[in-house]
Amino acid sequence: MDVTWGANVGNEVAWGGVIAIYLFLAGVAGGAFLTSALTDLLSKKRPEKVIRSGAYIAPVAIVIGLIMLIVDLGRPLTFWELLINVNFHSVMSLGVFIVSIFTAFSFAYAFLVWTAAASQKQVRVTTAGMEMAATSSFQGLQGLRKPIALVGSLVALGTATYTGFLLSAVTTNSLWHVSLLGIKSIPFLPILFLVSALSAGLAVTLIGANGSDLTLYKKTDIVLLALEIILLAILYVSVGSMYFSGSMAWLFWLGVVVIGLLLPLILSIYGVSTHKNFVLPVSSMVVIGGLCLRWFVIYSGQLFK
């Protein structure tokens, strides 16, 4: 599964559901980290529930995704070799390297967010010893929180876009290797997967932070959903209708378009305009749509070549 630039793929479905879920979880982790970190860095109000939600979700999602990737590689005991032997001609090798760095930053940031919350008694600490540690020993590290959030955000962007580059590297697959508006130097899937990752990561974060004032985040998700619809329309025009018909048609039109985009967009606009809370149903549908998108791209790209 070591994909190099310009590699060919066989006629069988070599990458299945495990890879689709891995790509989805990597995107969710990157999007959740960015939601938390950018809120931490830029928001004057600093909604702590949003910061904590995204910070805690990111490391959990990326670790689960990495475990699935390691198992799918078929040689889990030699996975560490990818970490120390980086092949700059291999998208998979570069991606694992970026994801590994992101994993370290996500755990460090989550820990700093937790210690700050524990010191302010915003989270429950199970023992007196843990509370003392959170309120004393590690408080000196809080000065690193924003630098870690800033650098981690850059690595999170790399993680979210790498999932698209991984597929775009297969030059013989017209769905995966499609370019943006015919500009061959700009691959399309990294852009689509980045927008989808931001939307899905934001959605998962909002589920964890439900109950706070999330108006700004709801408006942000409206923009991301609209942008994703535009990108999918460009993809449809660019590669033709073949990929959007047949056995995978229902997954795209129902799972991605209706459940993942149109219904959440309509409910979000209605909820913001009427000040009603549809965070849970909207965010849940966005997450489902994000997974369906990866599943569709992975399978349709291999079934119709």
C-alpha positions, -999 to +999 in steps of 0.1 A: +000+000+000+030+023-005+018+047-031+044+066-051+038+095-074+026+081-108+019+047-095-006+023-112-033+003-094-046-031-102-080-040-115-093-053-082-105-031-053-073-029-035-084-002-010-116-009+009-136+004+038-108+004+063-089+030+042-120+050+037-126+052+075-089+060+081-091+089+056-123+101+073-109+099+108-077+117+098-098+145+083-120+147+114-090+149+136-074+177+116-107+196+114-114+192+152-079+203+161-082+234+138-116+243+153-102+241+188-068+257+181-081+286+160-108+293+186-080+293+213-058+316+192-083+340+177-115+341+198-117+368+224-146+351+242-127+318+243-156+293+245-139+267+266-164+239+257-155+242+220-118+243+228-120+213+250-142+193+227-120+197+196-088+192+216-100+159+231-115+146+199-084+151+177-060+127+194-087+100+198-097+102+162-062+101+148-051+072+170-081+051+160-074+059+123-037+050+127-045+017+143-068+009+114-041+019+089-015-003+107-038-033+107-046-028+070-009-026+061-007-063+070+027-059+088+019-040+120+052-049+137+072-031+110+050+001+110+077+019+130+100+017+100+078+041+081+084+067+109+122+066+106+127+058+069+108+087+052+106+082+015+101+116-001+089+099-033+061+080-015+029+098-006+021+072+020+055+076+037+052+114+037+017+112+050+025+088+078+053+112+088+030+142+088+003+123+107+028+111+133+039+147+140+002+158+141-005+130+166+022+143+190+010+178+187-027+168+193-018+149+225+004+177+238-024+203+231-051+181+246-030+177+277-024+214+281-061+221+275-070+195+301-046+208+328-059+244+323-095+232+326-086+211+357-070+240+374-101+261+369-123+231+379-140+231+346-135+193+343-138+166+370-105+154+383-108+119+398-081+121+425-065+147+447-031+138+433-042+144+397-058+177+407-026+189+424-006+179+394-029+198+371-029+229+393+008+231+400+034+211+382+021+216+347+008+251+349+043+264+339+038+247+306+007+268+297+030+292+279+035+265+253-002+262+246-005+288+219+027+280+201+016+243+201-018+254+188-003+275+161+022+249+148-002+221+153-027+239+131-003+239+103+003+202+107-034+196+110-039+213+076-012+190+062-030+160+077-064+170+062-050+177+028-026+147+027-056+123+025-065+139-008-029+139-021-027+101-013-054+094-039-044+121-063-010+105-067-025+076-086-022+091-121-040+063-139-073+069-120-093+097-136-115+103-105-086+104-081-062+123-103-086+150-115-072+185-114-090+217-104-107+234-134-082+217-157-052+232-140-029+202-140-006+216-113-035+218-088-049+184-078-086+186-069-091+160-041-069+176-015-090+208-018-123+188-016-110+166+013-098+197+032-131+215+030-149+183+040-125+177+069-130+212+082-168+207+080-168+172+096-142+182+123-163+212+131-194+191+133-179+166+157-166+194+178-200+210+180-216+178+191-192+177+220-198+214+228-236+214+224-252+238+248-228+267+243-234+298+221-224+283+187-239+308+163-205+317+148-197+281+142-231+274+127-225+302+102-190+289+094-205+254+087-230+270+064-202+285+043-183+252+043-213+232+032-220+256+004-184+255-007-184+217-006-215+216-028-198+239-053-167+217-053-188+185-059-205+202-088-171+210-103-160+174-097-192+161-115-185+183-145-148+174-146-150+136-146-184+130-161-215+112-149-201+076-151-187+078-116-220+090-102-242+062-115-245+025-111-239+007-078-224+038-061-251+062-071-272+058-040-242+064-017-233+097-035-267+112-041-284+101-008-255+098+016-233+126+004-256+151-013-289+148+005-280+136+040-245+151+042-250+185+025-285+197+014-304+188+046-278+201+070-275+233+049-312+239+049-316+232+086-286+253+095-299+283+076-333+279+092-318+274+126-296+305+125-324+327+111-349+315+137-324+311+166-333+274+170-309+248+180-304+220+154-268+213+163-271+176+170-291+165+139-272+189+116-238+179+129-246+142+128-257+144+092-225+163+083-204+136+099-223+108+080-219+127+048-182+131+053-178+094+058-200+086+027-178+110+006-146+091+014-164+057+009-177+069-024-144+083-037-124+052-026-148+026-042-161+045-072-125+054-082-116+017-083-148+003-098-150+027-127-117+032-144 
